[in-house]
Amino acid sequence: MYSKLYFLRTLTFALFALFAFSGMAQKNVYDFKVKDENGRMVSLSKYRGKVLLIVNTATQCGLTPQFKPLQELYDKYRDKGLVVLGFPCNQFKGQAPGTNKEIRQFCEANYGVTFPQFAKIDVNGKQAIPLYRYLKRQQPFFGYLMSDSTQRAEFERLPKDVPMNAEYDIQWNFTKFIVDRNGKVVKRVEPKDTMAYLEEEVAKVVGQGR
């Protein structure tokens, strides 16, 4: 099984290299529009010059408590240009039920969330919004390298009934994408990576160009 995962990782890298030369690779995050919680279209160009942390969220997941450190990260770095963008997604075992308003109220009441949250979306499949199709192609999922003890431990912590998705797909709730001040997607952080590691990566990007 481990050799198969390594093969998927290698195949994904090759596909990523191919797409890097496609027309889509010429875009940046500012070219996209998304729906806010009220269904209004919002251009991400409003965040030009900011460092973005884009997260697919859920309210009934074992990782839902990550809302708290995400808010803390936002509070710590917002004056330096960080904006966290939350996108509820119900694709993973139905763990983001309710309306957009109910989700926002839950996050505010339980975790004091003040960072922007948007309408519920799909991140995988035919209904995935264009933004997420772009994010995944810029920073695909490379699988887990089983010779690396940290990556192997991360793989073994995943829920056993969750299929391993090849190519670009989001694997689970709370996958994070870091976007630099030029709209370039520079890092993908998987759900089980530590929040300390996430902060290290965010701090690097926040510190660039200042």
C-alpha positions in Angstrom: 0.0 0.0 0.0 2.8 2.4 0.8 4.4 1.9 -2.6 1.1 2.7 -4.2 0.8 5.9 -2.2 4.3 6.9 -3.3 3.3 6.2 -6.9 0.3 8.5 -6.5 2.5 11.2 -5.1 4.9 10.9 -8.0 2.1 10.9 -10.6 0.5 13.9 -9.0 3.7 15.8 -9.2 4.0 15.0 -12.9 0.4 16.2 -13.5 1.1 19.3 -11.5 4.1 20.1 -13.7 1.9 19.7 -16.8 -0.8 22.1 -15.5 1.8 24.6 -14.5 2.2 25.5 -18.2 -1.6 25.8 -18.8 -3.5 29.0 -19.2 -4.9 28.6 -15.7 -1.4 29.0 -14.3 -1.3 32.5 -15.6 -4.0 33.7 -13.2 -3.8 34.6 -9.6 -6.2 34.6 -6.8 -7.4 38.1 -7.4 -9.1 37.0 -10.7 -11.7 35.0 -8.8 -15.1 35.9 -7.3 -16.8 34.0 -4.5 -20.2 34.3 -2.8 -20.4 35.8 0.7 -22.8 34.3 3.2 -25.7 36.3 1.7 -25.1 35.0 -1.8 -23.6 38.2 -3.1 -20.6 37.9 -5.4 -17.4 39.3 -3.9 -14.1 39.8 -5.9 -11.0 38.6 -4.1 -9.2 41.6 -5.7 -10.4 43.5 -2.6 -7.7 41.6 -0.7 -4.9 42.7 -3.1 -1.7 43.2 -1.2 -2.8 41.0 1.7 -1.5 37.6 2.8 -4.4 35.2 2.6 -5.0 32.0 4.5 -7.9 30.1 2.8 -9.5 27.3 4.7 -12.4 24.9 4.1 -14.2 24.6 7.4 -16.7 22.4 9.2 -18.6 22.8 12.4 -19.1 19.1 13.4 -15.6 17.7 12.8 -12.9 16.5 15.2 -10.8 19.4 13.8 -13.5 22.1 14.4 -11.5 23.4 17.4 -9.0 24.6 14.9 -11.2 27.7 14.6 -9.7 29.0 17.8 -6.1 29.0 16.8 -7.1 30.2 13.3 -8.7 33.2 15.0 -5.7 33.7 17.2 -3.5 33.7 14.1 -5.7 36.2 12.5 -5.6 38.4 15.6 -1.8 38.2 15.8 -1.0 39.0 12.2 -3.9 41.0 10.9 -2.1 44.3 11.5 0.7 42.9 9.3 -1.6 42.1 6.5 -3.0 38.6 7.1 -6.6 37.8 6.3 -8.1 34.4 7.1 -10.9 33.4 4.7 -13.3 30.6 5.8 -15.3 28.5 3.3 -17.8 26.1 4.9 -17.9 22.7 3.1 -20.3 19.9 3.8 -18.6 17.3 1.5 -16.7 15.4 4.2 -19.3 13.2 5.9 -21.8 16.1 6.2 -19.8 17.8 8.9 -20.9 21.4 8.0 -24.7 21.3 8.2 -27.0 24.3 8.5 -27.3 27.6 6.7 -24.5 30.1 6.1 -25.9 32.3 8.9 -26.2 29.4 11.3 -22.6 28.4 10.6 -21.3 32.0 11.2 -23.3 32.2 14.4 -21.9 28.9 15.7 -18.3 30.1 14.9 -18.8 33.4 16.6 -20.5 31.9 19.7 -18.1 29.0 20.3 -14.8 30.3 19.0 -15.1 34.1 18.8 -14.5 34.0 15.0 -14.3 37.5 13.4 -12.4 36.6 10.2 -14.4 36.7 6.9 -16.6 33.6 6.2 -18.3 32.9 2.9 -21.1 30.8 1.5 -21.0 27.0 1.8 -19.1 25.5 -1.2 -17.9 22.3 -2.8 -14.1 21.9 -2.9 -14.0 18.6 -4.9 -15.9 17.2 -7.9 -17.9 18.8 -10.7 -19.5 21.4 -8.4 -16.2 22.6 -6.9 -16.0 26.4 -7.2 -13.4 27.8 -9.7 -11.3 29.2 -6.8 -10.8 25.8 -5.3 -10.0 24.2 -8.7 -7.3 26.8 -9.1 -5.9 26.4 -5.6 -5.6 22.7 -6.0 -3.8 22.9 -9.2 -1.3 25.5 -7.9 -0.6 23.4 -4.7 -1.8 19.8 -5.3 -1.9 17.0 -2.7 1.4 15.1 -3.1 0.4 12.1 -0.9 2.4 10.9 2.1 6.0 9.8 1.8 6.0 6.7 4.1 9.8 6.8 4.6 9.3 10.1 6.4 8.2 9.3 10.0 6.2 12.6 10.4 4.2 12.1 7.1 3.6 8.4 7.9 2.2 9.4 11.3 0.0 12.0 9.7 -1.4 9.4 7.3 -2.0 6.9 10.1 -4.1 9.5 12.0 -6.5 10.0 9.1 -10.0 8.5 9.6 -9.8 4.9 8.3 -13.0 5.2 6.3 -11.9 8.2 4.3 -10.7 7.3 0.8 -7.3 8.5 -0.3 -7.9 10.9 -3.1 -5.4 11.1 -5.9 -4.4 14.1 -8.0 -5.4 17.4 -6.5 -8.3 16.8 -4.2 -8.8 18.2 -0.8 -8.5 15.3 1.6 -10.4 16.6 4.5 -11.8 19.6 6.4 -9.4 22.4 7.4 -7.0 22.1 4.5 -5.2 25.5 4.3 -3.7 27.5 1.4 -1.4 30.4 1.9 -1.4 33.1 -0.7 1.2 35.8 -0.8 0.7 39.5 -1.4 1.0 39.1 -5.1 -1.9 36.6 -5.2 0.4 33.6 -5.7 -0.6 30.3 -3.9 2.7 29.5 -2.2 1.9 26.7 0.3 -0.7 24.0 1.1 -1.0 22.9 4.7 -2.8 19.6 5.3 -5.5 19.2 8.1 -3.3 17.2 10.5 -0.2 19.5 10.2 0.3 21.3 13.5 -0.9 24.8 14.1 2.6 25.7 15.2 3.8 24.6 11.7 1.0 26.6 10.1 2.1 29.7 12.0 5.7 29.3 10.9 4.7 29.1 7.3 2.3 32.1 7.6 5.0 34.2 9.4 7.4 33.5 6.6 5.0 34.9 4.0 3.8 37.8 6.1 7.4 38.8 6.6 8.2 38.9 2.9 8.2 42.2 1.1 7.9 44.3 4.2 
